[in-house]
Amino acid sequence: MSEDMKQAALDYHAKPRPGKISVEITKPTQTSRDLSLAYSPGVAEPVREIAKDHENAYLYTTKGNLVAVISDGSAILGLGNLGALPSKPVMEGKGVLFKRFAGIDVFDIEVNSESPQAFIETVARIADTFGGINLEDIKAPECFEIERALIDQCNVPIFHDDQHGTAIVTAAGMLNALELQGKTLEDARIVCMGAGAAAIACMKILISCGARPENIMLLDSKGVVHSGRDDLNQYKAMFAVETERRTPADALEGADVFVGLSGPDLLTPEMLKSMAANPIVFACSNPDPEIKPELALATRDDIIMATGRSDYPNQVNNVLGFPFIFRGALDVRASEINEEMKVAAVHAIRELAKESVPDSIAKAYGVGGFEFNKEYIIPKPMDPRLLEFVPAAVARAAVDSGVAGKKYPDHYPLKSMEDII
């Protein structure tokens, strides 16, 4: 980042008032009567109603449209474990995205915890305040334990976006890329470089969408995750395959798909050349991908390329997912965000990329237009139709899978999941 950009970022966060989010009052407060209704004695009435039935909190408080964005700061962006308080700008930023794209209110909470168990206990004790909880920037493998425990202990949706948001958007783009390349997910041989939270979640959701586990090869810093290794944690061990391949070069020979969630410049031109015809490369390390798009495209002209960056086509951007997934979950008062809801989001995002793109969206990105092709396999974050497509699919899946506390909203367009899958 240039010095000018660094200063601009600091100024943006500091001026004219520090931070990026605030709390607003939604009811009249102009008269003495208004204040008597807002607080004492009027506030006692909703208190009594909620005490009778906790579901009344959705009727009388902000709970139904309020998400907590919570971190321990152990894996902040690409900056590492800097602690809870330094993660606050990121959590506030997440709040901006929730509000901007899906109208969801957010409290950001930074937990200075000495252990995963302390974090779990803290979050579980405050969970009822919210309609949902978005976990963020928590390192692996602790993030798996934390999410699983909170899902078990809480009655509101728990969603670790670094895992599932990345996975959902990756899977949506992957399905479209495979279609354009004349391949199927069931038959594709997939190599994933990286074995952290996002990588494992990506592979899991690809399996839920139809990939065969035996066709997936995971790579960590020691090479191929294979059945002969005795140094694998339980999450990597799920993907251990019986193979003689050991190195990244071995793994990529003949592969149809490369998914990179690791580090810069780890996919060499030689490795790319060894992949199967019409390969797909999702080089999502940020800000520097596993292979630069210019180099990849110069190496092979039959490739479909995606990155995590906004300055290249096919950006794998979590903002295509989490605001709209929570919108759908909140609108039907879902008790969790289950696999059916995640897969529904995958297909909704995937199908939107095939729709005709309004000129207004193209103008927002300074181009003549977008159409479904090798450089447009994923919708753009500024596409307002995401708010129509994705929440409806997620809400429908929640109702159909039995985790919704409310009926499917009348104003939503989908009558059944067959409309989207």
DRENPA-935264 format. One line per 8 residues: number of its first residue (from 1); their letters; for each residue x, y, z of C-alpha. Coordinates in nm, 3 decimals, decimal comma, padded with zeros to 5 digits, always signed. Each point is the difference from the previous one (the first is absolute). Example, Ala and Ser with C-alpha at 12.3 -4.5 7.8 and 13.67 -1.06 7.14 Angstrom:
1) AS) +01,230/-00,450/+00,780; +00,137/+00,344/-00,066 .
//
This chain:
1) MSEDMKQA) +00,000/+00,000/+00,000; +00,133/+00,345/-00,093; +00,072/+00,259/+00,269; -00,288/+00,211/-00,132; -00,237/-00,294/+00,028; +00,119/-00,083/+00,352; -00,065/+00,357/+00,113; -00,335/+00,005/-00,177 .
9) ALDYHAKP) -00,100/-00,318/+00,187; +00,099/+00,152/+00,335; -00,184/+00,324/-00,077; -00,309/-00,194/-00,110; -00,015/-00,177/+00,336; +00,084/+00,307/+00,211; -00,195/+00,289/-00,157; -00,238/+00,173/+00,045 .
17) RPGKISVE) -00,069/-00,230/+00,297; +00,191/-00,315/+00,098; -00,127/-00,336/-00,122; -00,245/-00,112/-00,268; -00,328/-00,087/+00,177; -00,238/+00,160/+00,251; -00,326/-00,073/+00,185; -00,316/+00,179/-00,106 .
25) ITKPTQTS) -00,328/+00,059/+00,182; -00,300/-00,144/-00,186; -00,290/+00,135/+00,210; -00,121/+00,353/+00,082; +00,174/+00,161/+00,299; -00,130/+00,357/-00,022; -00,241/+00,011/+00,294; -00,016/-00,105/+00,362 .
33) RDLSLAYS) -00,253/-00,267/-00,100; +00,237/-00,136/-00,264; +00,271/-00,044/+00,264; -00,247/-00,159/+00,241; -00,080/-00,258/-00,268; +00,363/-00,050/-00,098; +00,120/-00,054/+00,354; -00,169/+00,018/+00,340 .
41) PGVAEPVR) -00,281/-00,081/+00,057; -00,104/-00,111/-00,352; +00,292/-00,236/-00,060; -00,132/-00,228/+00,275; -00,279/-00,124/-00,226; +00,221/-00,166/-00,267; +00,221/-00,131/+00,282; -00,303/-00,183/+00,144 .
49) EIAKDHEN) -00,100/-00,135/-00,340; +00,351/-00,131/-00,073; +00,016/-00,158/+00,346; -00,321/-00,191/-00,086; +00,136/-00,114/-00,338; +00,356/+00,065/-00,118; -00,118/-00,004/-00,361; -00,158/+00,339/+00,072 .
57) AYLYTTKG) +00,350/+00,148/-00,008; -00,032/-00,016/-00,378; -00,317/+00,210/+00,023; +00,113/+00,267/+00,245; +00,379/+00,033/-00,050; +00,259/+00,017/-00,278; +00,099/-00,365/+00,049; -00,153/-00,119/-00,328 .
65) NLVAVISD) +00,216/+00,232/-00,212; +00,315/+00,007/+00,213; +00,317/-00,198/-00,066; +00,312/-00,015/+00,217; +00,329/+00,004/-00,189; +00,242/-00,158/+00,246; +00,376/-00,065/-00,010; +00,290/-00,082/+00,227 .
73) GSAILGLG) +00,243/+00,160/-00,247; +00,202/-00,319/-00,042; -00,003/+00,011/-00,383; -00,062/+00,356/-00,114; -00,014/+00,013/-00,381; +00,352/-00,088/-00,113; +00,157/+00,168/+00,302; -00,012/-00,292/+00,241 .
81) NLGALPSK) -00,060/-00,018/+00,374; +00,004/+00,362/+00,113; -00,255/-00,030/+00,279; -00,362/+00,095/+00,054; +00,008/+00,381/-00,002; +00,195/+00,038/-00,327; -00,274/-00,204/-00,169; -00,262/+00,268/+00,076 .
89) PVMEGKGV) +00,040/+00,194/-00,331; -00,062/-00,324/-00,190; -00,304/-00,090/+00,209; -00,140/+00,352/-00,047; +00,062/-00,042/-00,372; -00,197/-00,320/+00,003; -00,280/+00,195/+00,165; +00,009/+00,252/-00,284 .
97) LFKRFAGI) -00,042/-00,279/-00,254; -00,288/-00,163/+00,187; -00,184/+00,332/+00,014; +00,089/+00,119/-00,350; -00,095/-00,317/-00,184; -00,274/-00,161/+00,212; -00,130/+00,264/+00,243; +00,118/-00,202/+00,302 .
105) DVFDIEVN) +00,109/+00,177/+00,320; +00,326/-00,111/+00,162; +00,177/+00,024/+00,333; +00,369/-00,079/-00,036; +00,147/-00,184/+00,298; +00,370/-00,066/+00,056; +00,065/-00,271/+00,260; +00,336/+00,001/+00,178 .
113) SESPQAFI) -00,006/-00,369/+00,089; +00,284/-00,213/+00,131; -00,134/-00,325/-00,150; -00,261/-00,132/-00,246; -00,211/-00,114/+00,295; +00,000/+00,351/+00,150; -00,107/+00,141/-00,336; -00,277/-00,259/-00,032 .
121) ETVARIAD) -00,131/+00,074/+00,349; +00,002/+00,375/-00,061; -00,187/-00,021/-00,329; -00,249/-00,259/+00,124; -00,096/+00,223/+00,294; -00,087/+00,297/-00,221; -00,143/-00,188/-00,300; -00,366/+00,056/+00,088 .
129) TFGGINLE) +00,047/+00,374/-00,056; +00,028/-00,061/-00,373; -00,187/-00,151/-00,291; +00,324/-00,151/-00,130; +00,376/-00,009/+00,060; +00,270/+00,045/-00,264; +00,337/-00,132/+00,119; +00,296/+00,166/-00,166 .
137) DIKAPECF) +00,380/-00,014/-00,019; +00,049/-00,295/+00,237; +00,295/-00,226/-00,076; -00,015/-00,368/-00,090; -00,038/-00,258/+00,139; -00,155/+00,178/+00,302; -00,268/+00,154/-00,222; -00,145/-00,346/-00,071 .
145) EIERALID) -00,034/-00,083/+00,370; -00,145/+00,344/+00,077; -00,261/-00,010/-00,273; -00,109/-00,355/+00,077; -00,036/+00,072/+00,373; -00,197/+00,319/-00,056; -00,235/-00,170/-00,245; -00,069/-00,261/+00,268 .
153) QCNVPIFH) -00,052/+00,256/+00,277; -00,186/+00,285/-00,173; -00,348/+00,030/-00,145; +00,091/+00,256/-00,267; +00,194/-00,050/-00,325; +00,379/-00,020/+00,045; +00,201/+00,060/-00,317; +00,379/+00,019/-00,033 .
161) DDQHGTAI) +00,028/+00,206/-00,316; +00,368/-00,068/-00,060; -00,099/-00,363/-00,046; -00,345/-00,008/-00,150; -00,025/+00,336/-00,174; +00,316/-00,070/-00,198; -00,119/-00,354/-00,070; -00,344/+00,101/-00,124 .
169) VTAAGMLN) +00,126/+00,263/-00,244; +00,282/-00,228/-00,116; -00,243/-00,284/-00,069; -00,237/+00,228/-00,192; +00,278/+00,122/-00,226; +00,146/-00,350/-00,031; -00,325/-00,152/-00,125; -00,028/+00,268/-00,266 .
177) ALELQGKT) +00,364/-00,034/-00,102; -00,037/-00,376/-00,037; -00,309/+00,048/-00,214; +00,181/+00,243/-00,229; +00,296/-00,238/-00,028; -00,224/-00,294/-00,087; +00,074/-00,187/+00,324; -00,203/-00,128/+00,294 .
185) LEDARIVC) +00,066/+00,033/+00,371; -00,057/-00,372/+00,047; +00,282/-00,092/-00,237; +00,241/+00,290/+00,059; +00,333/-00,069/+00,169; +00,055/+00,280/+00,250; +00,322/+00,113/+00,168; -00,027/+00,238/+00,294 .
193) MGAGAAAI) +00,320/+00,175/+00,109; -00,060/+00,097/+00,361; -00,153/-00,197/+00,286; -00,132/+00,266/+00,233; -00,356/+00,095/+00,090; -00,100/+00,143/-00,338; +00,161/-00,281/-00,199; -00,165/-00,278/+00,198 .
201) ACMKILIS) -00,338/+00,175/-00,014; +00,035/+00,045/-00,377; +00,066/-00,369/-00,052; -00,289/-00,099/+00,228; -00,254/+00,209/-00,187; +00,128/-00,120/-00,337; -00,069/-00,352/+00,125; -00,350/+00,110/+00,108 .
209) CGARPENI) -00,050/+00,134/-00,353; +00,108/-00,326/-00,166; +00,381/-00,031/+00,001; +00,139/-00,344/+00,080; +00,231/-00,007/+00,305; +00,240/-00,236/-00,175; +00,052/+00,263/-00,272; +00,118/+00,265/+00,248 .
217) MLLDSKGV) +00,364/+00,042/+00,097; +00,088/+00,238/+00,285; +00,345/+00,156/+00,034; +00,146/+00,151/+00,316; +00,348/+00,138/+00,066; +00,140/-00,355/+00,004; -00,153/-00,106/-00,331; -00,284/-00,234/-00,087 .
225) VHSGRDDL) -00,234/-00,098/+00,283; +00,016/-00,377/-00,044; -00,100/-00,303/+00,206; +00,359/-00,087/+00,088; +00,056/+00,315/+00,207; -00,017/-00,011/+00,380; +00,013/+00,378/+00,057; -00,354/+00,091/-00,107 .
233) NQYKAMFA) -00,260/+00,161/+00,222; -00,353/-00,137/-00,018; -00,109/+00,261/-00,255; +00,278/-00,072/-00,247; -00,030/-00,373/+00,059; -00,352/+00,006/-00,149; +00,163/+00,078/-00,335; +00,294/-00,239/+00,015 .
241) VETERRTP) +00,011/-00,209/-00,317; +00,195/-00,311/-00,092; +00,247/+00,118/-00,264; +00,364/-00,008/-00,101; -00,008/+00,371/-00,081; +00,189/+00,212/+00,252; +00,087/+00,345/-00,136; -00,213/+00,282/-00,142 .
249) ADALEGAD) +00,139/-00,078/-00,345; -00,102/-00,365/+00,039; -00,348/+00,095/+00,114; -00,068/+00,246/-00,282; +00,097/-00,229/-00,286; -00,322/-00,067/-00,191; -00,217/+00,196/+00,246; -00,310/+00,180/-00,128 .
257) VFVGLSGP) -00,027/+00,252/+00,283; +00,242/+00,191/+00,221; -00,130/+00,179/+00,310; +00,258/+00,215/+00,177; -00,054/+00,116/+00,356; +00,363/+00,008/+00,104; +00,257/+00,262/-00,104; +00,147/+00,197/-00,290 .
265) DLLTPEML) +00,175/-00,147/-00,304; -00,032/-00,366/+00,105; -00,151/-00,115/-00,331; +00,276/+00,004/-00,259; -00,049/+00,017/-00,378; +00,142/-00,351/-00,021; -00,266/-00,132/+00,236; -00,271/+00,182/-00,193 .
273) KSMAANPI) +00,123/-00,149/-00,328; -00,032/-00,350/+00,146; -00,371/+00,038/+00,080; -00,271/-00,150/-00,219; -00,148/+00,173/-00,303; -00,226/+00,298/+00,078; +00,117/+00,041/+00,360; -00,161/+00,213/+00,269 .
281) VFACSNPD) +00,216/+00,201/+00,240; -00,139/+00,175/+00,307; +00,310/+00,174/+00,140; -00,156/+00,168/+00,304; +00,295/+00,093/+00,219; -00,036/+00,372/+00,073; +00,140/+00,244/-00,092; +00,251/-00,208/-00,196 .
289) PEIKPELA) -00,148/-00,311/-00,169; +00,165/-00,337/-00,042; +00,064/+00,098/-00,362; -00,051/+00,341/-00,154; -00,280/+00,003/-00,259; +00,227/+00,155/-00,262; +00,249/-00,285/+00,039; -00,270/-00,267/+00,007 .
297) LATRDDII) -00,166/+00,131/-00,316; +00,336/+00,031/-00,175; +00,074/-00,361/+00,092; -00,330/-00,146/-00,120; -00,277/+00,146/-00,215; -00,259/-00,264/+00,092; -00,021/+00,098/+00,368; -00,278/+00,149/+00,213 .
305) MATGRSDY) +00,155/+00,212/+00,272; -00,141/+00,143/+00,323; +00,168/+00,185/+00,286; -00,092/+00,173/+00,324; +00,083/+00,342/-00,146; -00,242/+00,262/-00,127; +00,232/+00,122/-00,275; -00,026/-00,324/-00,198 .
313) PNQVNNVL) -00,304/-00,178/-00,146; -00,175/-00,271/+00,202; +00,064/+00,127/+00,351; -00,086/-00,257/+00,268; -00,147/+00,248/+00,248; -00,175/-00,105/+00,322; -00,231/+00,301/-00,020; -00,193/-00,193/-00,266 .
321) GFPFIFRG) -00,099/-00,239/+00,276; -00,013/+00,089/+00,368; -00,231/+00,306/+00,000; -00,261/-00,179/-00,209; +00,035/-00,334/+00,178; -00,068/+00,168/+00,334; -00,285/+00,201/-00,156; -00,175/-00,320/-00,103 .
329) ALDVRASE) +00,073/-00,170/+00,332; -00,130/+00,295/+00,204; -00,312/+00,041/-00,210; -00,120/-00,352/+00,088; +00,151/+00,006/+00,350; +00,226/-00,297/-00,076; +00,160/-00,176/+00,295; +00,312/-00,081/-00,203 .
337) INEEMKVA) +00,159/+00,038/-00,341; +00,012/-00,362/-00,111; +00,154/-00,171/-00,301; -00,324/+00,023/-00,199; -00,002/+00,378/+00,044; +00,365/+00,029/-00,103; -00,054/-00,209/-00,315; -00,309/+00,206/-00,083 .
345) AVHAIREL) +00,213/+00,314/+00,020; +00,257/-00,160/-00,232; -00,262/-00,066/-00,267; -00,166/+00,340/+00,038; +00,331/+00,182/-00,054; +00,088/-00,235/-00,283; -00,327/+00,054/-00,184; +00,009/+00,379/+00,040 .
353) AKESVPDS) +00,325/+00,009/-00,200; -00,192/-00,143/-00,296; -00,271/+00,268/+00,006; +00,013/+00,305/-00,228; +00,190/+00,274/+00,180; -00,166/+00,344/+00,009; +00,196/+00,285/-00,156; +00,000/+00,183/+00,332 .
361) IAKAYGVG) +00,221/-00,268/+00,153; +00,244/+00,012/-00,292; +00,018/+00,379/+00,033; +00,078/-00,032/+00,371; +00,311/-00,198/-00,101; +00,090/+00,226/-00,293; -00,044/-00,265/-00,271; -00,228/-00,042/-00,299 .
369) GFEFNKEY) -00,175/-00,308/+00,136; +00,022/-00,344/+00,157; -00,109/-00,335/-00,135; +00,052/-00,355/+00,121; +00,341/-00,107/-00,129; +00,353/-00,083/+00,112; +00,050/+00,347/+00,147; -00,340/+00,018/+00,168 .
377) IIPKPMDP) -00,076/-00,316/+00,197; -00,102/+00,173/+00,326; -00,237/+00,295/+00,049; +00,139/+00,338/+00,096; -00,037/+00,109/+00,366; -00,186/+00,317/-00,102; -00,273/-00,203/-00,175; -00,320/+00,086/+00,194 .
385) RLLEFVPA) -00,167/-00,320/-00,124; +00,207/-00,198/+00,251; -00,244/+00,125/+00,264; -00,282/-00,162/-00,195; +00,165/-00,327/-00,102; +00,207/-00,113/+00,298; -00,219/+00,073/+00,306; -00,298/-00,159/-00,171 .
393) AVARAAVD) +00,194/-00,320/-00,071; +00,144/-00,013/+00,351; -00,339/+00,063/+00,162; -00,166/-00,263/-00,219; +00,266/-00,256/+00,095; -00,039/+00,085/+00,371; -00,376/-00,056/-00,018; +00,032/-00,320/-00,204 .
401) SGVAGKKY) +00,268/-00,145/+00,231; -00,198/+00,072/+00,316; +00,222/+00,258/+00,171; -00,222/+00,306/-00,056; -00,204/+00,151/+00,280; -00,223/+00,196/-00,239; -00,175/-00,082/-00,324; +00,153/+00,092/-00,333 .
409) PDHYPLKS) -00,058/+00,374/-00,058; -00,279/+00,085/-00,242; +00,212/+00,266/-00,170; +00,277/-00,245/-00,089; -00,010/-00,131/-00,360; +00,098/-00,368/+00,035; -00,282/-00,250/+00,048; +00,229/-00,303/+00,011 .
417) MEDII) +00,372/-00,077/-00,023; -00,064/-00,146/-00,346; -00,022/+00,362/-00,117; +00,369/+00,049/+00,072; +00,169/-00,343/-00,016 .
//
